[in-house]
Amino acid sequence: MRRTTRLKQLIDAPDILVMPGVHDALGARLAEAAGFTAVTAGGYGATATLLGQPDSSQLSLTELSEMYSRLCDATTLPLLADADTGFGNVTNVARTVRLYEKAGVAGLFIEDQVFPKRCGHIAGKVIISEDQAVGKYRAAVDTRDRMNPDFVIIARTDAFGAVGGSLQESIRRGRAYADAGVDLVWPELSSPDREPAVAFAKAMRESHPNVPLAFNYSSSFKWHKDANPFTFRELGELGYKFIFITLFAAHAGMYAVWNAMDELVRDQEQAQWRLEKTKDGHPTESHHVMARVSHFQELEKQYIPGSDERIKGSAGYDEKRMH
């Protein structure tokens, strides 16, 4: 089954779809091994890990599509990708859809900010006109329909927290984008407060009851400090079908790597021994397993005569000899 079709099925399924954000191929494999049915990859995770910079249109269309292609090669899961502002006008948006679909991506989201954009939770956001945004989403939908009807298009509106924006502006745009034919609408919100998320969902349900919504359970917010934070189940009951934590892997990785590096500079070889003991028996114990060494060894045996004898006759990792 094509991954685009699988993602479409997940939209139609009764349950909510929780997608962790990953930023590299190994993270995508870890998400799949952990049991997720789909993943997302956001622009901030890509820009921060590739460049060490914030999400601000620093990566080009080709750079991102190539990165997403590598992620898709590493996993069988449907991948929902960040398409920034579409990288230009309507003709650029059409090319973006084509390149992302060619890369193996199952769907994408495009936001209505001006270029260069910035992370939805960094001050100074400015949005393009509603007419311009609708034109972009129509171009994306028309390109999708000609190319692969199952390819998922999500419209993200940053109107709520933008310069001169408001909740009503966000709702009006959400309705207009739904009319343009997108599969889901995503209101980017500026805090974990319940009221805007509830009001947006209620308004969209009144005018477009069959259009599912997407929600960014953002790592920018301190959910654990909120007196009454949303649960995923509550968001699903409001109509938020897709729930993303786009920087989940990046935050988990930063935390783990910082702690490990801090121990290594302080404790030297003891830190490496401690890490080995901590990971003993864990699914991530062997980097050879996570990198699928045995899979590629089997490919060599299938196509290169003498590979089995060569592997058996040399030192090094061989899964069959590990048991």
KOLPADO-859518 format. One line per field, with one value per atom (N, C-alpha, C): residue number from 1; atom name; x, y negated, z. Coordinates in steps of 0.02 Angstrom, whole numbers, plus 50000, padded with zeros to 5 digits. Last residue first. Example, Ala and Ser with C-alpha at 12.3 -4.5 7.8 and 13.67 -1.06 7.14 Angstrom:
<atoms>
gutor: c(2:2:2:1:1:1)
rofi: c(N:CA:C:N:CA:C)
px: c(50642:50684:50645:50660:50615:50660)
py: c(50112:50053:49998:50284:50225:50165)
pz: c(50354:50357:50394:50390:50390:50390)
</atoms>
This chain:
<atoms>
gutor: c(323:323:323:322:322:322:321:321:321:320:320:320:319:319:319:318:318:318:317:317:317:316:316:316:315:315:315:314:314:314:313:313:313:312:312:312:311:311:311:310:310:310:309:309:309:308:308:308:307:307:307:306:306:306:305:305:305:304:304:304:303:303:303:302:302:302:301:301:301:300:300:300:299:299:299:298:298:298:297:297:297:296:296:296:295:295:295:294:294:294:293:293:293:292:292:292:291:291:291:290:290:290:289:289:289:288:288:288:287:287:287:286:286:286:285:285:285:284:284:284:283:283:283:282:282:282:281:281:281:280:280:280:279:279:279:278:278:278:277:277:277:276:276:276:275:275:275:274:274:274:273:273:273:272:272:272:271:271:271:270:270:270:269:269:269:268:268:268:267:267:267:266:266:266:265:265:265:264:264:264:263:263:263:262:262:262:261:261:261:260:260:260:259:259:259:258:258:258:257:257:257:256:256:256:255:255:255:254:254:254:253:253:253:252:252:252:251:251:251:250:250:250:249:249:249:248:248:248:247:247:247:246:246:246:245:245:245:244:244:244:243:243:243:242:242:242:241:241:241:240:240:240:239:239:239:238:238:238:237:237:237:236:236:236:235:235:235:234:234:234:233:233:233:232:232:232:231:231:231:230:230:230:229:229:229:228:228:228:227:227:227:226:226:226:225:225:225:224:224:224:223:223:223:222:222:222:221:221:221:220:220:220:219:219:219:218:218:218:217:217:217:216:216:216:215:215:215:214:214:214:213:213:213:212:212:212:211:211:211:210:210:210:209:209:209:208:208:208:207:207:207:206:206:206:205:205:205:204:204:204:203:203:203:202:202:202:201:201:201:200:200:200:199:199:199:198:198:198:197:197:197:196:196:196:195:195:195:194:194:194:193:193:193:192:192:192:191:191:191:190:190:190:189:189:189:188:188:188:187:187:187:186:186:186:185:185:185:184:184:184:183:183:183:182:182:182:181:181:181:180:180:180:179:179:179:178:178:178:177:177:177:176:176:176:175:175:175:174:174:174:173:173:173:172:172:172:171:171:171:170:170:170:169:169:169:168:168:168:167:167:167:166:166:166:165:165:165:164:164:164:163:163:163:162:162:162:161:161:161:160:160:160:159:159:159:158:158:158:157:157:157:156:156:156:155:155:155:154:154:154:153:153:153:152:152:152:151:151:151:150:150:150:149:149:149:148:148:148:147:147:147:146:146:146:145:145:145:144:144:144:143:143:143:142:142:142:141:141:141:140:140:140:139:139:139:138:138:138:137:137:137:136:136:136:135:135:135:134:134:134:133:133:133:132:132:132:131:131:131:130:130:130:129:129:129:128:128:128:127:127:127:126:126:126:125:125:125:124:124:124:123:123:123:122:122:122:121:121:121:120:120:120:119:119:119:118:118:118:117:117:117:116:116:116:115:115:115:114:114:114:113:113:113:112:112:112:111:111:111:110:110:110:109:109:109:108:108:108:107:107:107:106:106:106:105:105:105:104:104:104:103:103:103:102:102:102:101:101:101:100:100:100:99:99:99:98:98:98:97:97:97:96:96:96:95:95:95:94:94:94:93:93:93:92:92:92:91:91:91:90:90:90:89:89:89:88:88:88:87:87:87:86:86:86:85:85:85:84:84:84:83:83:83:82:82:82:81:81:81:80:80:80:79:79:79:78:78:78:77:77:77:76:76:76:75:75:75:74:74:74:73:73:73:72:72:72:71:71:71:70:70:70:69:69:69:68:68:68:67:67:67:66:66:66:65:65:65:64:64:64:63:63:63:62:62:62:61:61:61:60:60:60:59:59:59:58:58:58:57:57:57:56:56:56:55:55:55:54:54:54:53:53:53:52:52:52:51:51:51:50:50:50:49:49:49:48:48:48:47:47:47:46:46:46:45:45:45:44:44:44:43:43:43:42:42:42:41:41:41:40:40:40:39:39:39:38:38:38:37:37:37:36:36:36:35:35:35:34:34:34:33:33:33:32:32:32:31:31:31:30:30:30:29:29:29:28:28:28:27:27:27:26:26:26:25:25:25:24:24:24:23:23:23:22:22:22:21:21:21:20:20:20:19:19:19:18:18:18:17:17:17:16:16:16:15:15:15:14:14:14:13:13:13:12:12:12:11:11:11:10:10:10:9:9:9:8:8:8:7:7:7:6:6:6:5:5:5:4:4:4:3:3:3:2:2:2:1:1:1)
rofi: c(N:CA:C:N:CA:C:N:CA:C:N:CA:C:N:CA:C:N:CA:C:N:CA:C:N:CA:C:N:CA:C:N:CA:C:N:CA:C:N:CA:C:N:CA:C:N:CA:C:N:CA:C:N:CA:C:N:CA:C:N:CA:C:N:CA:C:N:CA:C:N:CA:C:N:CA:C:N:CA:C:N:CA:C:N:CA:C:N:CA:C:N:CA:C:N:CA:C:N:CA:C:N:CA:C:N:CA:C:N:CA:C:N:CA:C:N:CA:C:N:CA:C:N:CA:C:N:CA:C:N:CA:C:N:CA:C:N:CA:C:N:CA:C:N:CA:C:N:CA:C:N:CA:C:N:CA:C:N:CA:C:N:CA:C:N:CA:C:N:CA:C:N:CA:C:N:CA:C:N:CA:C:N:CA:C:N:CA:C:N:CA:C:N:CA:C:N:CA:C:N:CA:C:N:CA:C:N:CA:C:N:CA:C:N:CA:C:N:CA:C:N:CA:C:N:CA:C:N:CA:C:N:CA:C:N:CA:C:N:CA:C:N:CA:C:N:CA:C:N:CA:C:N:CA:C:N:CA:C:N:CA:C:N:CA:C:N:CA:C:N:CA:C:N:CA:C:N:CA:C:N:CA:C:N:CA:C:N:CA:C:N:CA:C:N:CA:C:N:CA:C:N:CA:C:N:CA:C:N:CA:C:N:CA:C:N:CA:C:N:CA:C:N:CA:C:N:CA:C:N:CA:C:N:CA:C:N:CA:C:N:CA:C:N:CA:C:N:CA:C:N:CA:C:N:CA:C:N:CA:C:N:CA:C:N:CA:C:N:CA:C:N:CA:C:N:CA:C:N:CA:C:N:CA:C:N:CA:C:N:CA:C:N:CA:C:N:CA:C:N:CA:C:N:CA:C:N:CA:C:N:CA:C:N:CA:C:N:CA:C:N:CA:C:N:CA:C:N:CA:C:N:CA:C:N:CA:C:N:CA:C:N:CA:C:N:CA:C:N:CA:C:N:CA:C:N:CA:C:N:CA:C:N:CA:C:N:CA:C:N:CA:C:N:CA:C:N:CA:C:N:CA:C:N:CA:C:N:CA:C:N:CA:C:N:CA:C:N:CA:C:N:CA:C:N:CA:C:N:CA:C:N:CA:C:N:CA:C:N:CA:C:N:CA:C:N:CA:C:N:CA:C:N:CA:C:N:CA:C:N:CA:C:N:CA:C:N:CA:C:N:CA:C:N:CA:C:N:CA:C:N:CA:C:N:CA:C:N:CA:C:N:CA:C:N:CA:C:N:CA:C:N:CA:C:N:CA:C:N:CA:C:N:CA:C:N:CA:C:N:CA:C:N:CA:C:N:CA:C:N:CA:C:N:CA:C:N:CA:C:N:CA:C:N:CA:C:N:CA:C:N:CA:C:N:CA:C:N:CA:C:N:CA:C:N:CA:C:N:CA:C:N:CA:C:N:CA:C:N:CA:C:N:CA:C:N:CA:C:N:CA:C:N:CA:C:N:CA:C:N:CA:C:N:CA:C:N:CA:C:N:CA:C:N:CA:C:N:CA:C:N:CA:C:N:CA:C:N:CA:C:N:CA:C:N:CA:C:N:CA:C:N:CA:C:N:CA:C:N:CA:C:N:CA:C:N:CA:C:N:CA:C:N:CA:C:N:CA:C:N:CA:C:N:CA:C:N:CA:C:N:CA:C:N:CA:C:N:CA:C:N:CA:C:N:CA:C:N:CA:C:N:CA:C:N:CA:C:N:CA:C:N:CA:C:N:CA:C:N:CA:C:N:CA:C:N:CA:C:N:CA:C:N:CA:C:N:CA:C:N:CA:C:N:CA:C:N:CA:C:N:CA:C:N:CA:C:N:CA:C:N:CA:C:N:CA:C:N:CA:C:N:CA:C:N:CA:C:N:CA:C:N:CA:C:N:CA:C:N:CA:C:N:CA:C:N:CA:C:N:CA:C:N:CA:C:N:CA:C:N:CA:C:N:CA:C:N:CA:C:N:CA:C:N:CA:C:N:CA:C:N:CA:C:N:CA:C:N:CA:C:N:CA:C:N:CA:C:N:CA:C:N:CA:C:N:CA:C:N:CA:C:N:CA:C:N:CA:C:N:CA:C:N:CA:C:N:CA:C:N:CA:C:N:CA:C:N:CA:C:N:CA:C:N:CA:C:N:CA:C:N:CA:C:N:CA:C:N:CA:C:N:CA:C:N:CA:C:N:CA:C:N:CA:C:N:CA:C:N:CA:C:N:CA:C:N:CA:C:N:CA:C:N:CA:C:N:CA:C:N:CA:C:N:CA:C:N:CA:C:N:CA:C:N:CA:C:N:CA:C:N:CA:C:N:CA:C:N:CA:C:N:CA:C:N:CA:C:N:CA:C:N:CA:C:N:CA:C:N:CA:C:N:CA:C:N:CA:C:N:CA:C:N:CA:C:N:CA:C:N:CA:C:N:CA:C:N:CA:C:N:CA:C:N:CA:C:N:CA:C:N:CA:C:N:CA:C:N:CA:C)
px: c(51197:51149:51180:51292:51280:51233:51300:51349:51340:51202:51193:51242:51253:51196:51189:51410:51370:51314:51544:51473:51442:51708:51660:51589:51827:51802:51753:51788:51819:51789:51717:51789:51825:51587:51602:51677:51603:51578:51596:51649:51690:51669:51542:51607:51651:51446:51434:51499:51503:51493:51484:51515:51566:51557:51439:51463:51519:51319:51391:51415:51181:51204:51280:51154:51108:51139:51250:51249:51206:51211:51275:51276:51089:51090:51155:51137:51097:51093:51199:51240:51202:51088:51134:51183:51030:50992:51038:51129:51112:51073:51126:51185:51167:51032:51012:51071:51052:51072:51060:51014:50973:50990:51119:51050:51007:51229:51228:51156:51208:51199:51198:51128:51175:51159:51028:51094:51146:50898:50949:51020:50825:50820:50873:50935:50887:50883:51039:50974:50920:51120:51124:51055:51122:51089:51089:51195:51126:51088:51319:51279:51206:51357:51350:51307:51365:51316:51304:51471:51405:51351:51576:51557:51487:51577:51563:51542:51611:51547:51529:51737:51684:51615:51821:51799:51743:51764:51806:51778:51692:51709:51750:51677:51693:51722:51646:51699:51722:51541:51602:51660:51439:51471:51538:51409:51430:51465:51366:51427:51454:51248:51302:51368:51171:51189:51249:51161:51192:51215:51093:51162:51197:50968:51010:51083:50922:50928:50976:50922:50963:50975:50828:50898:50943:50710:50735:50809:50703:50709:50735:50694:50748:50758:50578:50642:50701:50484:50491:50559:50444:50513:50526:50310:50358:50430:50192:50243:50305:50025:50097:50135:49881:49914:49989:49740:49812:49840:49611:49624:49698:49516:49586:49608:49391:49396:49467:49373:49359:49361:49419:49347:49326:49556:49521:49446:49580:49589:49553:49556:49514:49519:49661:49591:49545:49773:49762:49690:49731:49753:49741:49781:49744:49774:49804:49828:49784:49778:49730:49749:49888:49843:49795:50048:49980:49933:50166:50154:50084:50169:50167:50155:50181:50117:50113:50250:50264:50199:50286:50244:50265:50364:50377:50339:50319:50370:50390:50144:50211:50256:50051:50062:50134:49960:50030:50037:49832:49851:49925:49707:49773:49793:49542:49589:49655:49431:49469:49521:49278:49349:49387:49145:49180:49254:49092:49094:49134:49110:49141:49148:49039:49038:49063:49052:48988:48984:49185:49134:49066:49244:49255:49203:49203:49184:49191:49263:49190:49167:49399:49368:49292:49413:49427:49393:49379:49339:49350:49481:49410:49368:49594:49588:49516:49569:49574:49566:49556:49502:49511:49669:49616:49569:49841:49775:49720:49971:49932:49862:49997:50002:49962:49973:50033:50041:49935:49917:49979:49887:49947:49930:49766:49776:49838:49750:49791:49795:49644:49662:49696:49654:49649:49667:49645:49621:49610:49581:49633:49603:49490:49495:49550:49450:49498:49513:49376:49340:49386:49482:49442:49403:49518:49565:49530:49408:49425:49472:49415:49357:49372:49537:49528:49469:49506:49554:49547:49417:49396:49442:49500:49440:49418:49596:49616:49557:49517:49553:49574:49477:49427:49459:49598:49564:49513:49714:49665:49635:49849:49806:49757:49947:49879:49830:50065:50055:49986:49997:50036:50024:49925:49979:50020:49825:49807:49862:49878:49846:49835:49937:49972:49939:49866:49859:49893:49901:49914:49906:49827:49835:49845:49886:49863:49877:49857:49874:49844:49912:49877:49903:49878:49927:49892:49782:49788:49839:49793:49736:49741:49925:49911:49856:49913:49971:49956:49799:49825:49877:49785:49732:49756:49903:49891:49841:49871:49930:49924:49758:49752:49811:49816:49764:49757:49907:49930:49880:49820:49873:49898:49745:49712:49763:49844:49813:49776:49875:49926:49895:49752:49781:49834:49743:49695:49721:49848:49852:49804:49799:49862:49867:49684:49678:49741:49739:49698:49692:49911:49839:49802:50028:50010:49935:50080:50046:50032:50218:50174:50144:50291:50260:50215:50354:50367:50336:50416:50382:50402:50393:50441:50407:50310:50311:50368:50322:50258:50257:50476:50439:50375:50452:50487:50445:50485:50443:50486:50535:50550:50506:50364:50431:50482:50220:50261:50329:50116:50161:50193:50032:50013:50054:50106:50079:50069:50076:50099:50066:50120:50082:50117:50097:50135:50089:50118:50079:50123:50208:50137:50092:50358:50319:50245:50437:50406:50364:50483:50529:50501:50372:50425:50474:50308:50277:50328:50397:50386:50355:50387:50451:50442:50250:50278:50342:50241:50200:50229:50333:50344:50305:50269:50331:50347:50162:50149:50211:50233:50194:50180:50283:50329:50294:50164:50203:50254:50122:50083:50122:50281:50211:50178:50380:50369:50296:50382:50444:50433:50283:50277:50335:50322:50270:50256:50351:50364:50306:50319:50334:50340:50352:50345:50365:50268:50325:50306:50232:50202:50256:50255:50288:50250:50210:50194:50227:50345:50289:50273:50455:50395:50336:50613:50555:50499:50713:50733:50674:50662:50699:50713:50612:50565:50599:50732:50689:50642:50774:50815:50774:50672:50682:50723:50694:50635:50639:50812:50813:50753:50762:50813:50818:50674:50647:50698:50765:50716:50689:50842:50875:50825:50743:50780:50816:50697:50652:50690:50820:50784:50738:50828:50837:50793:50787:50857:50870:50663:50670:50743:50682:50672:50687:50709:50666:50649:50882:50809:50772:51026:50992:50917:51104:51111:51079:51086:51122:51137:51024:51069:51113:50950:50997:51046:50874:50915:50968:50809:50854:50901:50732:50780:50831:50655:50699:50752:50586:50631:50680:50509:50563:50611:50469:50458:50520:50396:50462:50454:50302:50306:50377:50241:50286:50280:50137:50156:50201:50124:50098:50112:50241:50200:50180:50326:50256:50213:50463:50425:50351:50502:50516:50476:50466:50432:50441:50555:50483:50445:50677:50661:50586:50669:50671:50654:50671:50613:50611:50799:50741:50677:50875:50878:50818:50848:50827:50826:50788:50837:50812:50690:50730:50784:50519:50586:50625:50379:50423:50492:50248:50308:50348:50077:50138:50197:49926:49979:50044:49768:49834:49886:49616:49662:49729:49505:49551:49591:49431:49398:49446:49506:49496:49466:49537:49468:49454:49673:49628:49556:49718:49725:49682:49697:49659:49661:49795:49724:49680:49908:49894:49821:49896:49894:49878:49911:49847:49840:50044:49993:49924:50108:50106:50055:50026:50063:50056:50042:50000:50044)
py: c(50740:50778:50842:50685:50651:50691:50740:50763:50731:50671:50743:50772:50540:50555:50629:50492:50536:50561:50381:50395:50439:50460:50405:50428:50550:50526:50468:50673:50611:50591:50776:50784:50722:50738:50787:50791:50651:50625:50673:50740:50682:50655:50828:50853:50796:50738:50774:50799:50694:50647:50683:50773:50778:50734:50659:50727:50726:50546:50549:50619:50554:50530:50537:50606:50621:50606:50554:50627:50645:50420:50439:50514:50432:50409:50428:50469:50517:50496:50350:50411:50463:50270:50257:50315:50328:50322:50313:50312:50380:50378:50173:50204:50273:50074:50130:50162:49981:49962:50019:50049:49993:49971:50143:50165:50108:50061:50104:50128:50004:49960:50001:50087:50094:50045:50038:50058:50059:50004:49962:49981:50093:50098:50057:50149:50101:50109:50227:50259:50213:50089:50162:50193:49954:49978:50054:49944:49918:49947:49994:50031:50009:49892:49961:50002:49783:49783:49853:49824:49815:49815:49822:49886:49882:49685:49733:49800:49634:49615:49663:49683:49707:49691:49612:49679:49707:49456:49491:49561:49374:49441:49484:49250:49253:49320:49275:49226:49229:49368:49388:49340:49294:49349:49368:49208:49180:49234:49299:49260:49231:49347:49393:49355:49229:49266:49312:49199:49152:49188:49311:49298:49250:49301:49360:49346:49174:49190:49248:49186:49134:49151:49292:49301:49250:49234:49295:49304:49128:49114:49175:49202:49153:49138:49277:49311:49263:49167:49216:49250:49065:49063:49115:49088:49086:49086:49175:49146:49141:49165:49168:49146:49245:49210:49221:49245:49254:49214:49205:49273:49290:49118:49117:49188:49119:49123:49120:49132:49066:49067:49259:49248:49180:49237:49278:49267:49165:49132:49171:49266:49206:49170:49355:49376:49316:49283:49299:49319:49153:49221:49233:48989:49033:49104:48946:48954:49001:48852:48899:48911:48780:48806:48858:48814:48788:48820:48878:48825:48796:48964:48994:48942:48881:48914:48940:48754:48794:48828:48742:48730:48776:48787:48718:48703:48907:48909:48839:48911:48883:48891:48992:48997:48975:48931:48934:48933:49013:48975:48986:49010:49032:48986:49070:49018:49050:49119:49131:49076:49073:49058:49070:49085:49144:49133:48963:49019:49080:48816:48870:48933:48735:48720:48777:48795:48765:48756:48831:48885:48858:48707:48748:48805:48666:48627:48669:48763:48755:48719:48741:48805:48799:48610:48625:48690:48630:48585:48599:48717:48738:48695:48639:48704:48728:48526:48519:48585:48591:48553:48547:48653:48693:48652:48613:48596:48634:48629:48690:48676:48512:48532:48597:48483:48453:48470:48595:48555:48534:48626:48621:48572:48732:48665:48665:48824:48821:48749:48932:48862:48862:49055:49035:48962:49053:49111:49096:48915:48950:49006:48839:48911:48948:48713:48722:48795:48722:48715:48725:48721:48782:48780:48589:48640:48707:48525:48513:48567:48571:48588:48579:48513:48586:48608:48377:48408:48485:48364:48347:48380:48402:48441:48427:48300:48370:48414:48191:48195:48267:48223:48220:48223:48213:48277:48277:48111:48122:48192:47997:48055:48061:47901:47881:47939:48023:47951:47933:48181:48139:48065:48276:48243:48196:48312:48297:48257:48346:48282:48263:48455:48423:48357:48601:48528:48503:48730:48702:48627:48858:48785:48762:49006:48972:48898:49137:49066:49036:49297:49257:49185:49394:49352:49301:49459:49476:49434:49419:49394:49410:49368:49423:49400:49273:49316:49378:49197:49221:49276:49168:49204:49233:49092:49156:49198:48978:49018:49088:48934:48952:48995:48909:48960:48981:48806:48869:48925:48708:48734:48801:48685:48711:48741:48632:48696:48726:48513:48564:48632:48446:48464:48518:48424:48468:48491:48330:48395:48445:48221:48253:48324:48193:48212:48247:48154:48214:48238:48103:48090:48156:48172:48146:48134:48121:48166:48132:48119:48081:48129:48131:48163:48114:48088:48052:48083:48219:48155:48125:48389:48335:48270:48492:48469:48420:48532:48506:48480:48477:48525:48493:48379:48395:48446:48347:48360:48367:48218:48279:48286:48236:48264:48208:48235:48206:48242:48380:48324:48296:48491:48429:48369:48654:48601:48537:48822:48757:48703:48992:48934:48870:49150:49092:49039:49329:49268:49211:49429:49445:49384:49429:49401:49416:49467:49520:49496:49375:49395:49452:49348:49388:49414:49265:49329:49376:49158:49194:49263:49115:49139:49180:49076:49128:49157:48977:49037:49092:48884:48914:48978:48846:48884:48918:48775:48834:48877:48672:48719:48783:48604:48637:48689:48554:48601:48638:48469:48530:48579:48420:48409:48474:48495:48445:48436:48606:48584:48535:48642:48665:48642:48604:48563:48584:48769:48698:48655:48900:48867:48791:49038:48966:48936:49196:49152:49078:49352:49288:49235:49515:49456:49394:49682:49619:49561:49801:49761:49703:49871:49887:49843:49784:49810:49827:49733:49768:49800:49662:49722:49765:49552:49600:49665:49485:49510:49564:49452:49498:49526:49364:49425:49476:49260:49301:49366:49210:49236:49281:49169:49220:49251:49069:49127:49184:48977:49011:49073:48938:48965:49005:48889:48950:48980:48776:48830:48893:48730:48723:48782:48657:48716:48709:48542:48547:48607:48504:48510:48513:48519:48453:48453:48592:48603:48535:48563:48568:48576:48673:48609:48618:48782:48752:48683:48849:48786:48758:48972:48967:48905:48948:49003:49000:48833:48835:48889:48870:48813:48815:48983:48989:48933:48930:48987:48994:48833:48813:48869:48906:48864:48844:49077:49006:48967:49222:49192:49117:49359:49294:49268:49527:49478:49412:49667:49613:49565:49761:49778:49725:49818:49766:49788:49912:49929:49875:49907:49895:49908:49920:49975:49969:49792:49852:49911:49714:49704:49765:49762:49771:49763:49718:49790:49804:49580:49611:49686:49567:49551:49581:49599:49643:49630:49491:49558:49605:49346:49384:49455:49288:49244:49280:49305:49331:49285:49292:49258:49290:49412:49380:49346:49401:49408:49374:49478:49442:49455:49471:49492:49448:49536:49482:49511:49656:49634:49573:49694:49659:49629:49654:49699:49660:49559:49584:49629:49541:49484:49509:49667:49645:49584:49665:49711:49691:49571:49557:49602:49646:49586:49565:49746:49764:49703:49671:49705:49724:49635:49583:49613:49756:49722:49665:49889:49827:49791:50060:50000:49938)
pz: c(50908:50946:50973:50829:50893:50937:50708:50757:50826:50643:50652:50703:50634:50678:50692:50648:50606:50650:50663:50678:50625:50660:50657:50667:50559:50624:50613:50431:50456:50522:50375:50383:50408:50360:50412:50426:50252:50316:50372:50153:50172:50240:50142:50167:50190:50091:50153:50184:49970:50025:50092:49857:49908:49968:49742:49758:49811:49778:49770:49790:49802:49737:49725:49928:49873:49805:50010:49999:49939:50009:49980:49965:50077:50007:49973:50203:50164:50091:50239:50231:50190:50251:50196:50185:50365:50303:50243:50462:50439:50373:50484:50454:50425:50526:50483:50447:50623:50555:50504:50736:50715:50644:50741:50732:50706:50762:50703:50688:50883:50826:50761:51012:50956:50900:51101:51125:51069:51082:51049:51070:51162:51089:51051:51296:51269:51193:51341:51333:51305:51404:51398:51396:51428:51367:51359:51545:51543:51484:51505:51555:51554:51415:51393:51441:51504:51450:51424:51585:51615:51560:51493:51524:51553:51463:51411:51441:51590:51560:51504:51611:51654:51625:51527:51506:51549:51591:51543:51526:51674:51700:51651:51607:51677:51699:51478:51491:51563:51499:51466:51480:51561:51598:51567:51456:51520:51562:51361:51349:51414:51424:51409:51397:51432:51492:51480:51293:51341:51403:51245:51223:51270:51310:51319:51300:51267:51338:51349:51127:51160:51233:51112:51093:51126:51156:51189:51174:51063:51135:51173:50943:50953:51027:50960:50955:50967:50967:51020:51018:50886:50910:50964:50856:50802:50825:50895:50939:50896:50832:50821:50884:50793:50848:50839:50692:50694:50752:50736:50714:50718:50834:50813:50799:50887:50815:50788:51021:50992:50915:51043:51050:51022:51031:50982:50984:51147:51082:51027:51241:51239:51172:51211:51203:51199:51245:51175:51163:51362:51347:51273:51406:51361:51363:51580:51511:51471:51695:51664:51591:51734:51786:51758:51664:51656:51707:51673:51722:51717:51567:51634:51689:51457:51470:51541:51411:51470:51492:51235:51293:51351:51134:51157:51221:51091:51144:51167:51054:51045:51106:50975:51047:51061:50853:50870:50946:50767:50826:50841:50638:50663:50720:50598:50617:50639:50462:50524:50536:50406:50395:50460:50430:50403:50389:50471:50518:50494:50449:50410:50454:50538:50466:50423:50665:50644:50569:50671:50672:50648:50676:50617:50614:50803:50744:50681:50885:50885:50822:50860:50843:50839:50910:50840:50819:51046:51004:50930:51089:51092:51045:51068:51035:51034:51151:51078:51041:51285:51252:51177:51339:51310:51265:51315:51341:51304:51276:51290:51315:51139:51209:51219:51008:51039:51113:50871:50930:50967:50711:50753:50810:50657:50685:50729:50515:50575:50599:50427:50442:50511:50296:50366:50372:50156:50194:50268:50055:50093:50134:49981:49968:50005:50003:49949:49936:50118:50055:49994:50208:50200:50135:50194:50172:50164:50249:50179:50152:50381:50340:50266:50420:50423:50379:50408:50362:50362:50514:50446:50395:50621:50605:50533:50619:50612:50591:50644:50581:50567:50773:50720:50651:50841:50837:50781:50747:50800:50792:50699:50694:50752:50700:50680:50676:50681:50686:50659:50743:50698:50711:50810:50847:50804:50714:50784:50819:50589:50598:50671:50536:50592:50611:50476:50481:50544:50366:50433:50431:50281:50282:50354:50212:50273:50267:50105:50108:50171:50056:50106:50108:49916:49949:49993:49843:49914:49952:49710:49750:49824:49629:49676:49723:49520:49530:49571:49520:49456:49465:49656:49621:49554:49682:49714:49675:49608:49590:49619:49678:49608:49585:49805:49798:49725:49776:49806:49795:49727:49684:49710:49843:49783:49734:49923:49941:49883:49854:49865:49880:49859:49795:49802:49996:49964:49896:50009:50041:50010:49936:49916:49946:50012:49942:49917:50135:50130:50058:50128:50123:50117:50249:50183:50181:50414:50368:50301:50523:50479:50428:50685:50627:50589:50800:50739:50677:50908:50896:50829:50882:50889:50869:50854:50923:50936:50724:50745:50816:50653:50695:50720:50506:50568:50606:50330:50388:50451:50218:50256:50317:50173:50168:50179:50281:50229:50229:50320:50337:50274:50311:50276:50298:50277:50320:50281:50237:50213:50256:50255:50278:50256:50168:50189:50219:50144:50149:50172:50122:50117:50120:50024:50078:50067:49920:49959:50017:49831:49884:49927:49756:49725:49777:49846:49830:49798:49844:49907:49892:49711:49737:49801:49703:49658:49687:49801:49806:49763:49744:49810:49818:49627:49623:49689:49684:49643:49636:49747:49787:49747:49638:49683:49726:49588:49547:49588:49692:49677:49633:49768:49748:49727:49898:49847:49831:49985:49952:49895:50066:49997:49954:50188:50157:50085:50243:50254:50226:50235:50172:50180:50331:50334:50267:50306:50304:50306:50365:50352:50359:50310:50337:50316:50349:50314:50349:50374:50399:50352:50342:50303:50322:50333:50369:50321:50255:50317:50353:50152:50136:50197:50220:50192:50174:50250:50304:50279:50122:50163:50220:50086:50048:50087:50173:50182:50143:50116:50184:50195:49992:49994:50064:50034:49999:49998:50091:50132:50098:49979:50039:50082:49893:49875:49935:49966:49946:49931:50092:50029:50017:50253:50210:50148:50316:50298:50251:50371:50298:50276:50510:50480:50405:50655:50597:50566:50707:50717:50651:50683:50680:50691:50654:50720:50724:50535:50534:50603:50564:50507:50509:50680:50679:50621:50649:50709:50706:50531:50530:50591:50574:50519:50522:50677:50690:50637:50602:50656:50672:50511:50487:50542:50558:50555:50532:50517:50520:50508:50586:50554:50561:50560:50590:50553:50605:50560:50597:50702:50636:50584:50827:50795:50725:50887:50877:50847:50896:50958:50950:50765:50811:50875:50720:50693:50740:50793:50801:50776:50742:50813:50825:50610:50625:50697:50631:50599:50612:50685:50726:50697:50574:50632:50678:50489:50470:50530:50581:50542:50531:50654:50613:50574:50704:50698:50651:50810:50762:50763:50820:50848:50793:50807:50767:50803:50832:50866:50828:50776:50755:50788:50847:50833:50811:50767:50820:50798:50654:50709:50761:50493:50551:50609:50400:50401:50461:50422:50429:50439:50390:50459:50473:50254:50295:50368:50217:50205:50249:50247:50286:50277:50148:50219:50263:50033:50046:50119:50049:50045:50060:50043:50108:50107:49958:49957:50024:50000:50000:50000)
</atoms>
